[in-house]
Amino acid sequence: MKIKSAAVIGTGFIGTVHVESIRRTGVHVKGVLAGNHESTKIGAQKLLVDQAYDSLNQICEDKDVTVVHVTSPNALHYSQVKDLLNAGKHVVCEKPLALSAQEGKELVDLAKKTGLIHATCFNTRFYPMVHEAKHLISQKLIGAPRYVKGHYHQDWLTLDTDWNWRLESEKAGELRAVADIGSHLIDQIGFVSGLKVTEVFADLHTLVPVRQKPTGPVQTFTIDSTSVREAINMSSDDAAGILLRFHNGARATISISQISSGRKNSINWEISGPEGSLAFDSENPEQLWIGHRGRANEVLHKDPGMLSADAAKTAFYPGGHVEGFSETFRGLFERVYEDINSETESNSYPTFADGVKSLEITDAIAQSSKNSAWVKIS
């Protein structure tokens, strides 16, 4: 089946990134759907798409649409993805795939039943140097990974006047920072290292207990100057400290925060083995640090000609030509679209099954924090 065109649900920050990245793969974006008719109309005009859909059903019935990208608020993912699969659409869904692992498993089963291509948008796997790190670990450069430290820190919800729909549990779910950004870090660590999380111990923190909600809409990563606000009591996590145990006995210590001033979008990890260490930071994505015990450390720069084949495939520009966040989406989408066009499943990108693994871990993190105890991953 050759892709005719794509549709995108959601026209906010991430929805816009999806539209732009889809176009860079050469696939036509026919239309968009937002939360209401006016938002959809504005989004369609801003993104220069032909169709402003009136409903999800209209997308489902559009025979020109082969694949749909779901970037709506988290609470809508399960029902929207279910309807799309039943309508015969291939689906790329933003994380979290659903609000619980059980819902996610239902979507995995449905995707298998329909035979449709499906992906969970863990785009941060697709930095070239992340793929290169995976390759180097598979080649035993550092030996078997035994300790990991990492953080995913942002600052866009530092102030009590910072607001976004992700702060509303009925839209985003019980977890916020952990589900929103911690899931990316844990997925990336597992992808690179090959380690499987078996147990978690978590301490989640609500450090801004009362927030001042604006009466109007607010875009992600913006500072709102609205003077008319209402005080809202908060319960979701602003930050978290998490310990992980892996299947081979390895350990990890990670920190998640959306209130770390000056850290705009820093995914940072270091994986250590008996023969060396590897470290990556998304705010300097063109480099991979290689640490040694008895000789000088190294910094490997992104240059497709010097990378492994899989890592080079995720690099779209020559060495010295900086690429970053938006290219990670393009890298993921291109692999998904290759499978749609060839009617095969290559396992070269995160599927709904990876979305479920993430949900199982985040469900366990929530339980661990509530009970102040280690929780095994089911």
Buried (B, 14 or more C-beta within 10 A) or exposed (E): EEBBBBBBBBBBEBBBBBBBBBBBBEBBBBBBBBBEEEBBBBBBEEBEBEBBBEEBEBBBEBEEBBBBBBBBBBBBBBEBBBBBBEBBBBBBBBBBBBBBBEBBBBBBEBBEEBEBBBBBBBBBBBBBBBBBBBBBBEEEBBEBBBBBBBBBBBBBBBBBBBBBBBBBBEBBBBBBBBBBBBBBBBBBBBBBBBBEBBBBBBBBBBEBEEBBBBEEEBEEBEEBEBEEBEEBEBEBBBBBBBBBBBEEEBEBEBBBBBBBEEBEBBBBBBBBBEEBBBBBBBEBBBEBBBBEEEEEEEEBEBBBEEBBEBBBBBBBEEEEEEBEBBBBBBBBBBBBBBBBBEEEEEEBBBBBBBBBBBBBBBBBBBEBBEEEEEBEBE
